Amino acid sequence: MRSLLRIVESRTNVPLPPQPKMRIGVLASGNGSNFQELVDQVKAGQLPIKIATLIYNNPDAQVAARAAQAGITPVLLDHRQFTSREALDQAIVETLQTHKVELVVMAGWMRRVTEVLIHQFPDQILNIHPSLLPAFRGAKAIEQALDYGVKVAGCSVHLVRLEVDAGPIIAQAAVPVLEDDTYKTLAERIHQEEYKLLPQAVGWFAQGRVHIKGNRVAISE
């Protein structure tokens, strides 16, 4: 469709109205550095999306201040105030639908999701995880990698499924593990890759370049 619009514009010499940007809803639980990277790239005109809402679950999470500074009203859905994971996810779904979200991005969201959320956004939920999946799923992935003694670590962007960190992989980036690495030094290098990888994957979705077939993902040119 975008190519067709460009052809029509070139033939008629009449500028077409700007196309609407994909509306993104971000879920985050902590500092929000990945969220900040999305905000910065949107501001720089490098990412064709609109961040429609930021949902966070920890009242003291720094990500809320980042959202407010970016002009995005943060929405607190404290998981401690809900009777079940399903009840929390239903509130998340309602918030996302209110903001007409098309793609959900879990950027440091430290809660397991349920069928309630996945059913409403099939193949429309991304997560960034600090390991080369399928290795080291779940919590403390970087510590797991160090304890195991791997020579290469990294991060993955994947589609969310009910099983933790088990969905189809969209993109990955690797970093070497050095002999004197600590959690802090390795985490810093992995995070630098996350800041590039997550916006790239989100951009692919916004451009309609992601094609999913079963557990495999292809990115078109």
N, C-alpha and C positions, 0 to 999 in steps of 0.2 A: 504493500500500500504506500509506504513512504517513497519508494522508487517511482511509482506511478504518479504521485503528487508532484515530484520533482520534474517529471517529463511534461505534465500538464502546465506547470509554471513556466518551463523553458519555451514552450510553444506559444503560450498566450502572452508572455512578458508581464503578466499580472501577478504580483506577490500574493502568495497564499497565506492565510492566517496561520500562526504558529500552532503546531500540533500539541494536544494536551500531553503533559508528562505523566508517566506512570506514578501512581500514588503508593507510597511505601509506608508501612507501619513497622516501627522498630520496637523490639522487646529487649530490655537490658536490666541487669541486676546490680551493677557495681559502678566502677569508675567511668565507664562509657568512652574509652579512647577510640574504639572502633566506630561508635556512633559519631564521635567528633570528626573522624576522618570522612565519613559520609557527608556530614554537614559542610566541611571545608571544601570538598570536591564539588558539591552542588553550588556553593557560593562562587567557586572559581569557574563555573560553567563547564566543568569536565564530566559531569554526571547528569544525564537527562531524566531526572526524577524529581518528585516533590515529596519531602518527608511530611506526611500528613499528621502523624501522631507518634509520640514516644510513650510507651507503657513501661513502668518500672514497679518492682515488688518490694523493695527495701526502702523504708522511709528516709534513711540516711544516705542513699546512693548518690554519688557525685554526678551521675548522668542527668539527674533532674535539673541541676543548675546549668549544665551544658545546654540542655534543651531550651530552658527559659532564656538563656543568653542568645540563642539562635532564633528566638521568636516563635518557638514551638511550645505550646502548653503541655507540660508533662502530666500524665495521668497515673496516679498511684493506685495500684490494685495489690494491696498487701495480702500475700497468700495466707497469712496468719488469721485473717478475718473471714476466711471462707471454710466451709465445712468439708470440702473435698477438692481434689484436683479438677474434677469435672466442673464444679461450681465456679472455680477460678477461671477455667478456660471459657466457660459460657460468658462471663463478664468480659473477658478479653475479646471474644468474638463480637459481642455487642458494641464494644468500643471501636474495634476495627471497622465494623460495618457502618457505624455512625460517621466515620471519617472516610468512607468509600475507598478503603484500602484494597489494592490489587495484588500486592506482594508483601509478605511478612518476612522481616529480617530479624533473626535472633542474634544479637550482638552481645554475647556475654549474659545470656538468659539462663539462670541457674535453676530452672524448674523443668521437670519432666512434663511433656505435653500429653494430652489424651485425645481420643477419637473425636471429642467435641470440637476441638480446634482443627485437627487434620481434615475432618469431613467437610468443614466449611471452606477450607483453603487447600484443596488437593493439588499437590505439586506446586504450591505457591508459598511454601515456607522454607527459608534458607537458614542454615546455622553455620557459624564459624567455630571450628574446633582445633585446639593446638596440638594436633598430631597428624601423622600421615595415616589416615584411616585406611584399612580397618584396624590398624594397630592402636592400642592404648585408648580405648573408648572410655567414656565416663569422666568422673572427677579426677583431678590431679594428674592429668595426662603427661605433663612435662616431668613431674617427679617419677612417674612410671617409666618414662623413657630413660631417664638418668639411672634409675635403679636397675633397669634391664641391661644397661651398658651398650645401647645402640650407637652406631657411628653417624647416623643421619636421622634427624628429626624434622619437624616442619608443621604445617597447618593445612587444613582442608575446609573447603566450603561444600556443603552437601544439602540435599533435600531432606526434610525431616520426616521420619516415620515413627511408629510407636516404639520400636526398639531403639534404645539410646545410641545415638551416633551411628546409625546403620543405613541411612538412606543413600540413594545414588549420589555419586561424587560429581560435583560441578567443576572444581578446580583444586589444585594442590600446589604447594611450594615447599621446597626442601631447604634445610640449613644443615651444615656440618655440626657434629657434636665434638667439641674440643676436649682434650684430656683434662684440662683444669676448669672445665665448665662447672658452675654452680647453677642452682635453679634460677637465680637472678640474671646471670649472664646469658644463659640459654633462652630464658623467657623473653628477654629484651630482643634478641635476634629474631625469634619466632614472631613476636608482636610486630616488628617492622615489616615482615612479610604479610602478616594479616592485614595491615593497613593498605597494602596494595591489592591483595587478593580479593577481599570482600567487595570493595567498590567495583572492581573489574567484573565480578560475577553478577552483581546487581545491575551493572550497565548492560551486560549481555541480555538479561531478562527484559530490561526496559527497551532494548532494541529488537526484541523478538527473535533473538538468535539461538535460544536454547531449545533443543529438541530432545524429548525424553522417550526412550523405548525400553520399557521394563526397568532394569537396573543400570542401564547405560545411558549416558548423556552425550549428545553431539552438539558442537557449537558451530553454527554456520557463519560464513564470511559476510 
